Every structure is written in C-alpha cells, then in structure tokens.
Amino acid sequence: MEPREDKWRRLLIGESHPIRQVCHIIRMVAARRATVLITGETGSGKEMAARALHLAGPRAGGPFVAVNCSALPENLLEDELFGHVRGAFTGAWQNRAGRFEQAQGGTLLLDEIGELPPDLQVKLLRVLQEREYQRLGSSETRPTDARIVAATNSDLGAKMAEGRFREDLYYRLNVVPIRMPPLRERREDIPALARHFVEKVCRAEQVAPKGLVPEALQRLCARPWPGNVRQLENAVEMAVALSGERPILTPPDFPLPDGQATHPRPLPVAVPDGGLDYEETLAGIERSILEQALQKTGGNKKAAAEMLRLKRTTLSAKVRSLERCAAPGRFVAPVG
C-alpha cells in the first residue's frame, strides 16, 4: 500500500518554498477537525490543496464532496447543501440527502465561498457553530461530522467592508488559513508541473509518452501565466494534441500569446542630438505602460496592477500622480 504521505503529496507538485509551506500546514492540521480556509487566485490549485488535506488525515477513507457556491441560484444551493424531505416544495417527490449528509465522516469543500448568498451565510454559520443542520421542509435536526474546507479567490476582507460577507462567518471559516501561491511566485516548479501534465495527458489520451526539450521548458518558465497552474495544464494539453506523432515537445508547440515575445522588449527611446528632458521622457514611458495595462484590463486597476507586478495601491498612486502632472486630457485612466 502506498504511504499516506506519498499519496497526498503527489497532488501538490513542486519543491519551491511557497508550496513546501502549504505542505507544512497540511501536515500540521490534517488530523484536526479545524475548519480551513484556502485562498488563492483562479487556477492556483485550491481544490488540489483541499484534496491533499483530506487524504493526509484520518478522514482519507471517507468521502470528499465538493460544491461550487457560485454555480447555483440560492434556492437550489440550499437544497444542494442541506437536502430536503418529501413534500418540502413542488416536485419534491422523495427525500434527498444534501452535501453535508453525503460528506459524513469525510470532507466537504465549499468552493467559491465568497459568493454564498447572505441568507445561506447565516445558516452555514449555525452549522459551523452547532455542528448540525436541517433538511428543507423538516424540523428534525441532524448532526454533521464533515470536516469543512472553504475556498475562495475573492477578497473576503473587501466583501466584509462592503457588507456582503458576514464577519462572524469569516472568523469561523478562517480558523486555519492556507494561501495557494500563484504560479509566478513558484516558477521553479514549472518544469516539474509541465512534465507531470505531459505524462498525465499522454496517459489519458493513450498516446506514447512525450518529452520536453530544455528550450521548451525555458519558454514555459518565462511566461507570466495569469491563469496559473490551470492555464499551464491547458497549454500542455494543446501542445500534446497538436504535436502529432512527434515524441518531443519543442518551443513552437507552446505559441506565445498574442504574438508577444517571451521577454519584454525594451522601449525604443532615441536620444536626439539636442538632448531631451529625462524626467518628462521617463514619465511618458510610465504613462504609456499604465495606459496600456488599464486598456487591456478594461480599466480594472487590480488586474492591471497584477499584470505589471505592482501592488494595487502603488498603481493607484502612480495614476493619481500622472493625472496631476499631465496636461488636461492627456492622461485619462479608465474607471476600475
């Protein structure tokens, strides 16, 4: 039988410091019943972390049940979570077990928890406090022994400030926080991830194993991967599909997005014979970069900041500074 450590650790590919930190937390809390909140960008591997947490602890033999809180309207989501009894509503012809009941003795992943409607936030808070729930249409209280793991790519702090997420629920969920790092923070893991996905895709497609030349790995390591691990997996799947019978994947199998170069090219600035105003020229270059990023993200400053590897507050400060210094109408930052 495969050792438990090996089984769950294989779900989290890589040996970078950020991923080893995630594994360390999982080892520490796997045997506990404490609720875990996994945060991270879309595609960063939050569900893989939840599955690893499930397999690392004594509940590994029980069910792992996942529900996406943003995928269903509120009335259907409540039924999905808690189930119903016969006659609870029109069309309820028989009793139905909800996800809490299905996850008894195992783990329940509440994905996209930031999208949970306010009324259900209240009911979930009660379940976390009392460890019990009721099916729709029933007054019978049922105990739950499911280990709750929540995941989100939302800024729950901002949602609380806006009154869209309950503060008491947040603290009930955030007993043990795990942050899944974006792929740009763990670039040294990209070669191992790429090889893993090549092997996975070849096995699933029942084709002969393929390799990657070093130049292909270099190209993958240089890309920004805004879609994180999920985007990398999709790129590998496309490369395997389009490589035909070739046993080796090369750089052209991983085309660059929108014809962009792997490395940013320096902006061409020619110094005229009569000289130039250094500060004004530098401000113009910065203005151009900010304008392009804001245009590409539709004015979303958070997304533009991520594109430029800046903090959102830093980008906002730069925009305000350029707006103050620019001639009227010269710099207009899209709203976002």
BALOBA-1460 file (C-alpha; in Angstrom, 3 decimals):
// residues 336
<rec num="1" residu="m" x="0.000" y="0.000" z="0.000"/>
<rec num="2" residu="e" x="1.270" y="3.478" z="-0.883"/>
<rec num="3" residu="p" x="2.309" y="5.514" z="2.179"/>
<rec num="4" residu="r" x="-0.266" y="8.212" z="3.011"/>
<rec num="5" residu="e" x="2.364" y="10.975" z="2.799"/>
<rec num="6" residu="d" x="3.300" y="9.952" z="-0.744"/>
<rec num="7" residu="k" x="-0.320" y="9.755" z="-1.844"/>
<rec num="8" residu="w" x="-1.371" y="13.266" z="-0.854"/>
<rec num="9" residu="r" x="1.988" y="14.917" z="-1.530"/>
<rec num="10" residu="r" x="1.809" y="13.849" z="-5.191"/>
<rec num="11" residu="l" x="-1.192" y="16.167" z="-5.604"/>
<rec num="12" residu="l" x="0.957" y="19.219" z="-4.858"/>
<rec num="13" residu="i" x="3.669" y="19.217" z="-7.493"/>
<rec num="14" residu="g" x="6.873" y="21.116" z="-6.752"/>
<rec num="15" residu="e" x="9.540" y="21.786" z="-4.168"/>
<rec num="16" residu="s" x="9.538" y="25.592" z="-4.099"/>
<rec num="17" residu="h" x="9.419" y="27.336" z="-0.743"/>
<rec num="18" residu="p" x="5.774" y="28.514" z="-1.178"/>
<rec num="19" residu="i" x="4.498" y="25.022" z="-1.978"/>
<rec num="20" residu="r" x="6.519" y="23.484" z="0.850"/>
<rec num="21" residu="q" x="4.868" y="25.982" z="3.198"/>
<rec num="22" residu="v" x="1.454" y="24.771" z="2.056"/>
<rec num="23" residu="c" x="2.503" y="21.156" z="2.642"/>
<rec num="24" residu="h" x="3.803" y="22.017" z="6.109"/>
<rec num="25" residu="i" x="0.435" y="23.469" z="7.152"/>
<rec num="26" residu="i" x="-1.393" y="20.444" z="5.755"/>
<rec num="27" residu="r" x="0.810" y="18.094" z="7.789"/>
<rec num="28" residu="m" x="0.143" y="20.111" z="10.936"/>
<rec num="29" residu="v" x="-3.662" y="20.276" z="10.659"/>
<rec num="30" residu="a" x="-4.659" y="17.165" z="8.680"/>
<rec num="31" residu="a" x="-5.508" y="15.184" z="11.811"/>
<rec num="32" residu="r" x="-7.557" y="18.033" z="13.319"/>
<rec num="33" residu="r" x="-11.195" y="18.888" z="12.732"/>
<rec num="34" residu="a" x="-10.498" y="22.627" z="12.478"/>
<rec num="35" residu="t" x="-12.126" y="24.451" z="9.568"/>
<rec num="36" residu="v" x="-9.675" y="25.514" z="6.861"/>
<rec num="37" residu="l" x="-9.951" y="28.499" z="4.511"/>
<rec num="38" residu="i" x="-7.937" y="28.171" z="1.296"/>
<rec num="39" residu="t" x="-7.375" y="31.396" z="-0.631"/>
<rec num="40" residu="g" x="-5.671" y="31.997" z="-3.941"/>
<rec num="41" residu="e" x="-6.094" y="33.192" z="-7.493"/>
<rec num="42" residu="t" x="-8.196" y="31.314" z="-10.019"/>
<rec num="43" residu="g" x="-6.383" y="28.221" z="-11.255"/>
<rec num="44" residu="s" x="-3.782" y="28.191" z="-8.469"/>
<rec num="45" residu="g" x="-4.764" y="24.729" z="-7.193"/>
<rec num="46" residu="k" x="-7.106" y="25.381" z="-4.253"/>
<rec num="47" residu="e" x="-9.126" y="22.212" z="-4.829"/>
<rec num="48" residu="m" x="-5.922" y="20.146" z="-5.086"/>
<rec num="49" residu="a" x="-4.876" y="21.525" z="-1.690"/>
<rec num="50" residu="a" x="-8.268" y="20.586" z="-0.254"/>
<rec num="51" residu="r" x="-7.986" y="17.051" z="-1.625"/>
<rec num="52" residu="a" x="-4.450" y="16.763" z="-0.249"/>
<rec num="53" residu="l" x="-5.704" y="17.872" z="3.178"/>
<rec num="54" residu="h" x="-8.426" y="15.226" z="3.000"/>
<rec num="55" residu="l" x="-6.013" y="12.430" z="2.036"/>
<rec num="56" residu="a" x="-3.402" y="13.441" z="4.622"/>
<rec num="57" residu="g" x="-5.672" y="12.888" z="7.621"/>
<rec num="58" residu="p" x="-7.736" y="10.144" z="9.257"/>
<rec num="59" residu="r" x="-10.757" y="11.005" z="7.058"/>
<rec num="60" residu="a" x="-8.964" y="9.803" z="3.920"/>
<rec num="61" residu="g" x="-11.171" y="6.716" z="3.803"/>
<rec num="62" residu="g" x="-14.329" y="8.833" z="3.871"/>
<rec num="63" residu="p" x="-15.955" y="10.788" z="1.051"/>
<rec num="64" residu="f" x="-14.576" y="14.007" z="-0.424"/>
<rec num="65" residu="v" x="-17.518" y="16.149" z="-1.540"/>
<rec num="66" residu="a" x="-17.185" y="19.483" z="-3.338"/>
<rec num="67" residu="v" x="-19.851" y="22.064" z="-4.079"/>
<rec num="68" residu="n" x="-19.410" y="25.319" z="-6.019"/>
<rec num="69" residu="c" x="-21.302" y="28.040" z="-4.159"/>
<rec num="70" residu="s" x="-21.436" y="30.272" z="-7.247"/>
<rec num="71" residu="a" x="-22.804" y="27.667" z="-9.655"/>
<rec num="72" residu="l" x="-26.406" y="27.505" z="-8.422"/>
<rec num="73" residu="p" x="-29.138" y="30.046" z="-7.536"/>
<rec num="74" residu="e" x="-29.839" y="30.491" z="-3.822"/>
<rec num="75" residu="n" x="-32.938" y="28.267" z="-3.617"/>
<rec num="76" residu="l" x="-31.197" y="25.360" z="-5.357"/>
<rec num="77" residu="l" x="-27.959" y="25.864" z="-3.428"/>
<rec num="78" residu="e" x="-29.730" y="25.478" z="-0.090"/>
<rec num="79" residu="d" x="-31.239" y="22.208" z="-1.273"/>
<rec num="80" residu="e" x="-27.829" y="21.138" z="-2.602"/>
<rec num="81" residu="l" x="-26.195" y="21.735" z="0.777"/>
<rec num="82" residu="f" x="-28.850" y="20.500" z="3.197"/>
<rec num="83" residu="g" x="-31.141" y="18.263" z="1.144"/>
<rec num="84" residu="h" x="-34.924" y="18.097" z="1.522"/>
<rec num="85" residu="v" x="-37.760" y="15.865" z="2.673"/>
<rec num="86" residu="r" x="-40.626" y="14.673" z="0.534"/>
<rec num="87" residu="g" x="-43.217" y="17.419" z="0.014"/>
<rec num="88" residu="a" x="-40.865" y="20.243" z="1.013"/>
<rec num="89" residu="f" x="-41.707" y="22.012" z="-2.257"/>
<rec num="90" residu="t" x="-43.376" y="21.327" z="-5.589"/>
<rec num="91" residu="g" x="-41.540" y="18.484" z="-7.281"/>
<rec num="92" residu="a" x="-40.002" y="17.093" z="-4.069"/>
<rec num="93" residu="w" x="-41.329" y="13.556" z="-4.576"/>
<rec num="94" residu="q" x="-38.869" y="11.874" z="-2.250"/>
<rec num="95" residu="n" x="-36.286" y="12.599" z="0.423"/>
<rec num="96" residu="r" x="-32.928" y="13.834" z="-0.840"/>
<rec num="97" residu="a" x="-29.603" y="13.892" z="1.000"/>
<rec num="98" residu="g" x="-27.629" y="17.118" z="0.776"/>
<rec num="99" residu="r" x="-23.884" y="17.605" z="0.526"/>
<rec num="100" residu="f" x="-23.430" y="17.837" z="4.300"/>
<rec num="101" residu="e" x="-25.018" y="14.416" z="4.659"/>
<rec num="102" residu="q" x="-23.048" y="12.952" z="1.762"/>
<rec num="103" residu="a" x="-19.796" y="14.153" z="3.338"/>
<rec num="104" residu="q" x="-20.384" y="12.463" z="6.708"/>
<rec num="105" residu="g" x="-17.091" y="11.109" z="8.035"/>
<rec num="106" residu="g" x="-15.174" y="12.860" z="5.267"/>
<rec num="107" residu="t" x="-14.516" y="16.345" z="3.934"/>
<rec num="108" residu="l" x="-16.869" y="18.938" z="2.453"/>
<rec num="109" residu="l" x="-15.270" y="21.576" z="0.206"/>
<rec num="110" residu="l" x="-17.294" y="24.773" z="-0.136"/>
<rec num="111" residu="d" x="-15.705" y="26.322" z="-3.198"/>
<rec num="112" residu="e" x="-16.225" y="29.998" z="-4.112"/>
<rec num="113" residu="i" x="-17.458" y="30.628" z="-0.561"/>
<rec num="114" residu="g" x="-17.312" y="34.376" z="-1.189"/>
<rec num="115" residu="e" x="-20.350" y="34.039" z="-3.481"/>
<rec num="116" residu="l" x="-22.564" y="32.449" z="-0.797"/>
<rec num="117" residu="p" x="-25.846" y="34.432" z="-0.546"/>
<rec num="118" residu="p" x="-26.483" y="36.319" z="2.747"/>
<rec num="119" residu="d" x="-29.335" y="34.061" z="3.925"/>
<rec num="120" residu="l" x="-27.207" y="30.965" z="3.452"/>
<rec num="121" residu="q" x="-24.297" y="32.612" z="5.224"/>
<rec num="122" residu="v" x="-26.476" y="32.731" z="8.342"/>
<rec num="123" residu="k" x="-27.421" y="29.062" z="8.008"/>
<rec num="124" residu="l" x="-23.849" y="27.971" z="7.357"/>
<rec num="125" residu="l" x="-22.707" y="29.890" z="10.436"/>
<rec num="126" residu="r" x="-25.185" y="27.918" z="12.529"/>
<rec num="127" residu="v" x="-23.943" y="24.627" z="11.086"/>
<rec num="128" residu="l" x="-20.349" y="25.557" z="11.936"/>
<rec num="129" residu="q" x="-21.310" y="26.631" z="15.457"/>
<rec num="130" residu="e" x="-23.704" y="23.818" z="16.354"/>
<rec num="131" residu="r" x="-22.392" y="21.040" z="14.060"/>
<rec num="132" residu="e" x="-25.967" y="20.284" z="12.998"/>
<rec num="133" residu="y" x="-28.431" y="21.189" z="10.223"/>
<rec num="134" residu="q" x="-31.966" y="20.583" z="8.988"/>
<rec num="135" residu="r" x="-33.186" y="19.337" z="5.635"/>
<rec num="136" residu="l" x="-35.554" y="21.663" z="3.781"/>
<rec num="137" residu="g" x="-39.118" y="21.073" z="4.955"/>
<rec num="138" residu="s" x="-38.051" y="19.199" z="8.081"/>
<rec num="139" residu="s" x="-37.836" y="20.195" z="11.747"/>
<rec num="140" residu="e" x="-35.554" y="17.254" z="12.514"/>
<rec num="141" residu="t" x="-32.027" y="18.276" z="13.475"/>
<rec num="142" residu="r" x="-29.251" y="16.169" z="12.003"/>
<rec num="143" residu="p" x="-25.660" y="16.128" z="13.276"/>
<rec num="144" residu="t" x="-22.801" y="16.585" z="10.856"/>
<rec num="145" residu="d" x="-19.352" y="15.081" z="11.206"/>
<rec num="146" residu="a" x="-17.978" y="16.502" z="7.950"/>
<rec num="147" residu="r" x="-14.699" y="18.402" z="8.019"/>
<rec num="148" residu="i" x="-15.390" y="21.786" z="6.417"/>
<rec num="149" residu="v" x="-12.901" y="23.317" z="4.000"/>
<rec num="150" residu="a" x="-13.772" y="26.595" z="2.271"/>
<rec num="151" residu="a" x="-12.021" y="28.082" z="-0.747"/>
<rec num="152" residu="t" x="-12.190" y="31.432" z="-2.489"/>
<rec num="153" residu="n" x="-10.412" y="33.653" z="-4.977"/>
<rec num="154" residu="s" x="-12.302" y="36.675" z="-3.617"/>
<rec num="155" residu="d" x="-11.030" y="39.319" z="-1.224"/>
<rec num="156" residu="l" x="-13.250" y="38.453" z="1.733"/>
<rec num="157" residu="g" x="-11.891" y="41.431" z="3.661"/>
<rec num="158" residu="a" x="-13.235" y="43.767" z="0.981"/>
<rec num="159" residu="k" x="-16.551" y="41.903" z="0.897"/>
<rec num="160" residu="m" x="-16.876" y="42.286" z="4.675"/>
<rec num="161" residu="a" x="-16.153" y="46.013" z="4.408"/>
<rec num="162" residu="e" x="-18.914" y="46.276" z="1.784"/>
<rec num="163" residu="g" x="-21.348" y="44.302" z="3.957"/>
<rec num="164" residu="r" x="-21.524" y="41.390" z="1.509"/>
<rec num="165" residu="f" x="-19.878" y="38.787" z="3.743"/>
<rec num="166" residu="r" x="-20.508" y="38.214" z="7.438"/>
<rec num="167" residu="e" x="-17.579" y="38.928" z="9.686"/>
<rec num="168" residu="d" x="-18.570" y="36.220" z="12.197"/>
<rec num="169" residu="l" x="-18.744" y="33.637" z="9.402"/>
<rec num="170" residu="y" x="-15.330" y="34.697" z="8.130"/>
<rec num="171" residu="y" x="-13.722" y="34.050" z="11.508"/>
<rec num="172" residu="r" x="-15.492" y="30.695" z="11.791"/>
<rec num="173" residu="l" x="-14.106" y="29.665" z="8.403"/>
<rec num="174" residu="n" x="-10.644" y="31.158" z="8.780"/>
<rec num="175" residu="v" x="-9.534" y="29.009" z="11.716"/>
<rec num="176" residu="v" x="-6.598" y="27.669" z="9.687"/>
<rec num="177" residu="p" x="-5.689" y="29.786" z="6.634"/>
<rec num="178" residu="i" x="-3.865" y="28.320" z="3.640"/>
<rec num="179" residu="r" x="-2.775" y="30.587" z="0.807"/>
<rec num="180" residu="m" x="-2.128" y="28.896" z="-2.513"/>
<rec num="181" residu="p" x="0.663" y="30.823" z="-4.248"/>
<rec num="182" residu="p" x="0.189" y="31.948" z="-7.863"/>
<rec num="183" residu="l" x="2.444" y="30.252" z="-10.389"/>
<rec num="184" residu="r" x="4.546" y="33.397" z="-10.867"/>
<rec num="185" residu="e" x="5.687" y="33.036" z="-7.225"/>
<rec num="186" residu="r" x="6.847" y="29.456" z="-7.753"/>
<rec num="187" residu="r" x="8.422" y="29.482" z="-11.204"/>
<rec num="188" residu="e" x="10.977" y="26.851" z="-10.180"/>
<rec num="189" residu="d" x="8.063" y="24.373" z="-10.026"/>
<rec num="190" residu="i" x="7.077" y="24.920" z="-13.678"/>
<rec num="191" residu="p" x="9.374" y="22.221" z="-15.166"/>
<rec num="192" residu="a" x="8.062" y="19.584" z="-12.743"/>
<rec num="193" residu="l" x="4.468" y="20.676" z="-13.356"/>
<rec num="194" residu="a" x="4.942" y="20.652" z="-17.135"/>
<rec num="195" residu="r" x="6.415" y="17.132" z="-17.103"/>
<rec num="196" residu="h" x="3.617" y="15.955" z="-14.814"/>
<rec num="197" residu="f" x="0.935" y="17.343" z="-17.151"/>
<rec num="198" residu="v" x="2.621" y="15.868" z="-20.249"/>
<rec num="199" residu="e" x="2.612" y="12.452" z="-18.595"/>
<rec num="200" residu="k" x="-0.988" y="12.909" z="-17.406"/>
<rec num="201" residu="v" x="-2.283" y="13.976" z="-20.837"/>
<rec num="202" residu="c" x="-0.399" y="11.218" z="-22.689"/>
<rec num="203" residu="r" x="-1.793" y="8.627" z="-20.303"/>
<rec num="204" residu="a" x="-5.345" y="9.973" z="-20.614"/>
<rec num="205" residu="e" x="-5.126" y="10.126" z="-24.419"/>
<rec num="206" residu="q" x="-3.408" y="6.728" z="-24.580"/>
<rec num="207" residu="v" x="-0.528" y="8.041" z="-26.672"/>
<rec num="208" residu="a" x="3.167" y="7.253" z="-26.395"/>
<rec num="209" residu="p" x="4.987" y="9.238" z="-23.695"/>
<rec num="210" residu="k" x="6.494" y="12.546" z="-24.838"/>
<rec num="211" residu="g" x="9.437" y="14.592" z="-23.606"/>
<rec num="212" residu="l" x="10.223" y="18.300" z="-23.399"/>
<rec num="213" residu="v" x="13.400" y="19.880" z="-24.742"/>
<rec num="214" residu="p" x="15.148" y="22.342" z="-22.366"/>
<rec num="215" residu="e" x="14.269" y="25.266" z="-24.635"/>
<rec num="216" residu="a" x="10.564" y="24.460" z="-24.297"/>
<rec num="217" residu="l" x="10.864" y="24.435" z="-20.509"/>
<rec num="218" residu="q" x="12.695" y="27.765" z="-20.649"/>
<rec num="219" residu="r" x="9.860" y="29.260" z="-22.671"/>
<rec num="220" residu="l" x="7.294" y="27.953" z="-20.188"/>
<rec num="221" residu="c" x="9.266" y="29.322" z="-17.234"/>
<rec num="222" residu="a" x="9.428" y="32.777" z="-18.818"/>
<rec num="223" residu="r" x="5.684" y="33.147" z="-19.343"/>
<rec num="224" residu="p" x="3.566" y="35.105" z="-16.805"/>
<rec num="225" residu="w" x="0.736" y="32.522" z="-16.519"/>
<rec num="226" residu="p" x="-2.082" y="34.788" z="-15.282"/>
<rec num="227" residu="g" x="-4.307" y="31.687" z="-15.302"/>
<rec num="228" residu="n" x="-1.801" y="29.878" z="-13.077"/>
<rec num="229" residu="v" x="-1.480" y="26.069" z="-12.946"/>
<rec num="230" residu="r" x="-4.750" y="25.544" z="-14.806"/>
<rec num="231" residu="q" x="-3.525" y="27.645" z="-17.734"/>
<rec num="232" residu="l" x="-0.235" y="25.728" z="-17.817"/>
<rec num="233" residu="e" x="-2.101" y="22.416" z="-17.896"/>
<rec num="234" residu="n" x="-4.277" y="23.644" z="-20.785"/>
<rec num="235" residu="a" x="-1.179" y="24.762" z="-22.705"/>
<rec num="236" residu="v" x="0.424" y="21.339" z="-22.243"/>
<rec num="237" residu="e" x="-2.765" y="19.565" z="-23.328"/>
<rec num="238" residu="m" x="-2.886" y="21.662" z="-26.519"/>
<rec num="239" residu="a" x="0.805" y="21.011" z="-27.217"/>
<rec num="240" residu="v" x="0.380" y="17.256" z="-26.859"/>
<rec num="241" residu="a" x="-2.699" y="17.282" z="-29.102"/>
<rec num="242" residu="l" x="-1.025" y="19.315" z="-31.874"/>
<rec num="243" residu="s" x="2.354" y="17.574" z="-31.768"/>
<rec num="244" residu="g" x="1.006" y="14.528" z="-33.581"/>
<rec num="245" residu="e" x="3.342" y="11.545" z="-33.505"/>
<rec num="246" residu="r" x="6.418" y="13.540" z="-32.511"/>
<rec num="247" residu="p" x="7.918" y="12.173" z="-29.263"/>
<rec num="248" residu="i" x="9.416" y="15.529" z="-28.202"/>
<rec num="249" residu="l" x="7.716" y="18.863" z="-27.487"/>
<rec num="250" residu="t" x="9.644" y="21.943" z="-28.636"/>
<rec num="251" residu="p" x="9.186" y="25.732" z="-28.162"/>
<rec num="252" residu="p" x="6.891" y="26.155" z="-31.210"/>
<rec num="253" residu="d" x="4.457" y="23.732" z="-29.547"/>
<rec num="254" residu="f" x="3.860" y="26.464" z="-26.965"/>
<rec num="255" residu="p" x="2.993" y="29.559" z="-29.036"/>
<rec num="256" residu="l" x="3.333" y="32.901" z="-27.312"/>
<rec num="257" residu="p" x="0.053" y="34.700" z="-26.506"/>
<rec num="258" residu="d" x="-0.930" y="37.462" z="-28.948"/>
<rec num="259" residu="g" x="2.450" y="37.253" z="-30.690"/>
<rec num="260" residu="q" x="4.231" y="38.734" z="-27.672"/>
<rec num="261" residu="a" x="7.900" y="37.987" z="-27.057"/>
<rec num="262" residu="t" x="8.887" y="35.708" z="-24.230"/>
<rec num="263" residu="h" x="10.790" y="38.553" z="-22.558"/>
<rec num="264" residu="p" x="9.541" y="42.154" z="-22.606"/>
<rec num="265" residu="r" x="11.401" y="44.157" z="-25.211"/>
<rec num="266" residu="p" x="12.884" y="47.469" z="-24.086"/>
<rec num="267" residu="l" x="11.018" y="50.532" z="-25.256"/>
<rec num="268" residu="p" x="12.925" y="52.225" z="-28.116"/>
<rec num="269" residu="v" x="13.897" y="55.698" z="-26.931"/>
<rec num="270" residu="a" x="16.212" y="57.646" z="-29.212"/>
<rec num="271" residu="v" x="18.185" y="60.490" z="-27.698"/>
<rec num="272" residu="p" x="18.153" y="63.388" z="-30.198"/>
<rec num="273" residu="d" x="21.242" y="65.464" z="-30.873"/>
<rec num="274" residu="g" x="19.724" y="68.350" z="-28.987"/>
<rec num="275" residu="g" x="19.102" y="66.195" z="-25.922"/>
<rec num="276" residu="l" x="15.842" y="65.511" z="-24.105"/>
<rec num="277" residu="d" x="14.098" y="66.112" z="-20.795"/>
<rec num="278" residu="y" x="14.888" y="62.919" z="-18.884"/>
<rec num="279" residu="e" x="12.104" y="63.228" z="-16.287"/>
<rec num="280" residu="e" x="9.469" y="64.109" z="-18.873"/>
<rec num="281" residu="t" x="10.538" y="61.232" z="-21.144"/>
<rec num="282" residu="l" x="10.535" y="58.749" z="-18.262"/>
<rec num="283" residu="a" x="7.077" y="59.947" z="-17.189"/>
<rec num="284" residu="g" x="5.865" y="59.480" z="-20.760"/>
<rec num="285" residu="i" x="7.105" y="55.879" z="-20.830"/>
<rec num="286" residu="e" x="5.457" y="55.155" z="-17.483"/>
<rec num="287" residu="r" x="2.236" y="56.800" z="-18.663"/>
<rec num="288" residu="s" x="2.219" y="54.618" z="-21.789"/>
<rec num="289" residu="i" x="2.736" y="51.429" z="-19.793"/>
<rec num="290" residu="l" x="-0.048" y="52.287" z="-17.341"/>
<rec num="291" residu="e" x="-2.439" y="53.264" z="-20.128"/>
<rec num="292" residu="q" x="-1.811" y="50.000" z="-21.982"/>
<rec num="293" residu="a" x="-2.315" y="47.871" z="-18.869"/>
<rec num="294" residu="l" x="-5.546" y="49.669" z="-17.959"/>
<rec num="295" residu="q" x="-6.850" y="49.359" z="-21.521"/>
<rec num="296" residu="k" x="-6.043" y="45.632" z="-21.649"/>
<rec num="297" residu="t" x="-7.897" y="45.056" z="-18.352"/>
<rec num="298" residu="g" x="-10.866" y="47.234" z="-19.183"/>
<rec num="299" residu="g" x="-9.946" y="49.759" z="-16.506"/>
<rec num="300" residu="n" x="-9.690" y="47.176" z="-13.721"/>
<rec num="301" residu="k" x="-6.905" y="48.572" z="-11.548"/>
<rec num="302" residu="k" x="-6.494" y="45.367" z="-9.537"/>
<rec num="303" residu="a" x="-5.984" y="43.316" z="-12.715"/>
<rec num="304" residu="a" x="-3.718" y="45.986" z="-14.214"/>
<rec num="305" residu="a" x="-1.591" y="46.005" z="-11.057"/>
<rec num="306" residu="e" x="-1.226" y="42.224" z="-11.246"/>
<rec num="307" residu="m" x="-0.240" y="42.481" z="-14.921"/>
<rec num="308" residu="l" x="2.516" y="44.969" z="-14.054"/>
<rec num="309" residu="r" x="3.601" y="43.103" z="-10.886"/>
<rec num="310" residu="l" x="2.607" y="46.102" z="-8.753"/>
<rec num="311" residu="k" x="0.539" y="46.473" z="-5.635"/>
<rec num="312" residu="r" x="-2.868" y="47.966" z="-6.398"/>
<rec num="313" residu="t" x="-2.154" y="50.891" z="-4.067"/>
<rec num="314" residu="t" x="1.112" y="51.572" z="-5.900"/>
<rec num="315" residu="l" x="-0.601" y="51.592" z="-9.291"/>
<rec num="316" residu="s" x="-3.356" y="53.899" z="-7.995"/>
<rec num="317" residu="a" x="-0.756" y="56.299" z="-6.606"/>
<rec num="318" residu="k" x="1.097" y="56.368" z="-9.941"/>
<rec num="319" residu="v" x="-2.135" y="57.043" z="-11.819"/>
<rec num="320" residu="r" x="-3.033" y="59.927" z="-9.484"/>
<rec num="321" residu="s" x="0.467" y="61.367" z="-9.816"/>
<rec num="322" residu="l" x="0.364" y="61.262" z="-13.610"/>
<rec num="323" residu="e" x="-3.142" y="62.750" z="-13.654"/>
<rec num="324" residu="r" x="-1.902" y="65.696" z="-11.595"/>
<rec num="325" residu="c" x="1.173" y="66.225" z="-13.778"/>
<rec num="326" residu="a" x="-0.373" y="65.620" z="-17.202"/>
<rec num="327" residu="a" x="-1.763" y="68.295" z="-19.449"/>
<rec num="328" residu="p" x="-5.578" y="68.477" z="-19.464"/>
<rec num="329" residu="g" x="-6.980" y="65.493" z="-21.321"/>
<rec num="330" residu="r" x="-3.567" y="63.844" z="-21.777"/>
<rec num="331" residu="f" x="-3.931" y="61.009" z="-19.263"/>
<rec num="332" residu="v" x="-7.348" y="59.579" z="-18.575"/>
<rec num="333" residu="a" x="-7.333" y="56.397" z="-16.513"/>
<rec num="334" residu="p" x="-10.308" y="54.123" z="-17.128"/>
<rec num="335" residu="v" x="-12.542" y="53.639" z="-14.105"/>
<rec num="336" residu="g" x="-11.864" y="50.355" z="-12.261"/>
